[in-house]
């Protein structure tokens, strides 16, 4: 009887439609300790806002709000931003 062992993926898999993502890029040789957080929140007018918060780990960082007509559009923007940040060396936390 053969037993199959599950192999854990090297990177955590993202959800199909995530509402939140936290990424980090740590490169001590370059004195670089960065974070990038993305969340989708409803706005007061029936749409959705993609909240982007980034900066050096341990600081308050910067924040930006991108407004979208609905949660689906904000989720698409969040997924695109995750792909872009991962190409730039960030890893999901």
SENUTI-261191 format. One line per 3 residues: number of its first residue (from 0); their letters; for each residue x, z, y of C-alpha. Coordinates in nm, 4 decimals, m for minus. Example, Ala and Ser with C-alpha at 12.3 -4.5 7.8 and 13.67 -1.06 7.14 Angstrom:
2
0 = AS = 1.2300:0.7800:m0.4500; 1.3670:0.7140:m0.1060
// end
This chain:
93
0 = XXX = 0.0000:0.0000:0.0000; 0.1403:m0.1049:0.3374; 0.1089:0.1133:0.6441
3 = XXX = 0.1187:m0.0460:0.9867; 0.2578:0.1524:1.2715; 0.1256:0.0996:1.6231
6 = XXX = 0.3915:0.0177:1.8776; 0.3398:0.1554:2.2265; 0.3680:m0.1039:2.5050
9 = XXX = 0.6680:m0.0747:2.7359; 0.4435:m0.0719:3.0468; 0.1000:0.0897:3.0698
12 = XXX = m0.1738:m0.1714:3.0530; m0.3986:m0.1978:3.3568; m0.7755:m0.1734:3.3215
15 = XXX = m0.9814:m0.4894:3.3347; m1.1297:m0.3951:3.6745; m0.9308:m0.1011:3.8111
18 = XXX = m1.0516:0.0827:4.1217; m0.7199:0.2610:4.1749; m0.3536:0.1862:4.1080
21 = XXX = m0.0365:0.3818:4.1749; 0.3004:0.2059:4.1615; 0.6589:0.3193:4.2144
24 = XXX = 0.9950:0.1547:4.2644; 1.2925:0.3856:4.2200; 1.6467:0.2509:4.2544
27 = XXX = 1.8900:0.5418:4.3152; 2.1892:0.3073:4.3469; 2.0209:0.1619:4.6590
30 = XXX = 1.8794:0.4974:4.7768; 1.5312:0.3506:4.7309; 1.2395:0.5755:4.6343
33 = XXX = 0.9129:0.3908:4.7167; 0.5454:0.4308:4.6301; 0.2457:0.2005:4.6689
36 = XXX = m0.1117:0.3213:4.6116; m0.4210:0.0987:4.6106; m0.7815:0.2224:4.6007
39 = XXX = m1.1203:0.0575:4.6412; m1.3757:0.2521:4.8434; m1.7254:0.1577:4.9589
42 = XXX = m1.7728:0.1015:5.3308; m2.0751:0.1904:5.5423; m2.2103:m0.1644:5.5544
45 = XXX = m2.2482:m0.2392:5.1823; m1.9053:m0.3935:5.1367; m1.5851:m0.2492:5.0000
48 = XXX = m1.2487:m0.1586:5.1464; m0.9135:m0.1948:4.9757; m0.7048:0.0981:5.0990
51 = XXX = m0.3304:0.0331:5.0762; m0.0973:0.3311:5.1184; 0.2796:0.2861:5.0909
54 = XXX = 0.6099:0.4372:5.1912; 0.9090:0.6408:5.0839; 0.8330:0.9084:4.8241
57 = XXX = 0.8063:1.2445:5.0020; 0.6822:1.1015:5.3334; 0.3344:1.0417:5.4719
60 = XXX = 0.3921:0.6652:5.4617; 0.1682:0.4001:5.6162; m0.1886:0.2974:5.5443
63 = XXX = m0.3907:m0.0210:5.5849; m0.7588:m0.0997:5.5236; m0.8611:m0.4501:5.4126
66 = XXX = m1.2384:m0.5059:5.4290; m1.4136:m0.7220:5.1666; m1.7768:m0.8335:5.1311
69 = XXX = m1.8256:m0.6598:4.7935; m1.6489:m0.4540:4.5288; m1.5714:m0.7639:4.3192
72 = XXX = m1.3769:m0.9292:4.6009; m1.1892:m0.6040:4.6636; m1.1085:m0.5766:4.2897
75 = XXX = m0.9703:m0.9323:4.2934; m0.7512:m0.8452:4.5929; m0.6349:m0.5252:4.4205
78 = XXX = m0.5397:m0.7179:4.1033; m0.3497:m0.9773:4.3088; m0.1652:m0.7008:4.4949
81 = XXX = m0.0699:m0.5315:4.1651; 0.0722:m0.8609:4.0347; 0.2678:m0.9148:4.3565
84 = XXX = 0.4098:m0.5618:4.3627; 0.5104:m0.5748:3.9943; 0.7019:m0.8980:4.0622
87 = XXX = 0.8834:m0.7099:4.3400; 1.0032:m0.4430:4.0952; 0.7290:m0.1805:4.1166
90 = XXX = 0.6086:m0.0168:3.7944; 0.2657:0.1305:3.7216; 0.2585:0.5104:3.7076
// end
